[in-house]
Amino acid sequence: MFKILLLLAIGFVVWGLIRSYLRSLNNPPSPTDKKAVETMVKCAQCAVNLPRSEAIYSGGEFYCTPEHQKLGKS
């Protein structure tokens, strides 16, 4: 009797996992999961690429640090 109950319990768990997996295949990820793409710029001094929002813009050039900005001006 115990073996039958155990087999039924295992079967129920397997059935639930398969059903959950099949449901996930029918639901594509929502578009809100996508991250916004940001423009990358290159430091005029060391040529490292960084996001435009983190770059320092000075004299028509982008720099990664204030030190590179000072070096670029001279």
C-alpha angles and dihedrals in degrees: 000000000000091000091054092051091047092051091048091050092049090047091051092051092048091048091051093050093049092047092050091049093050091049091053090054091058095051112071116206114273118254090240088073091071117098121227116258116235128201115252121218132191124238109243091218106044102011094233114152118234138162113279091236090061096044126098112232116207133152094355092306135097123231132189098214138018088247091059089046090056092046091050093054094056 
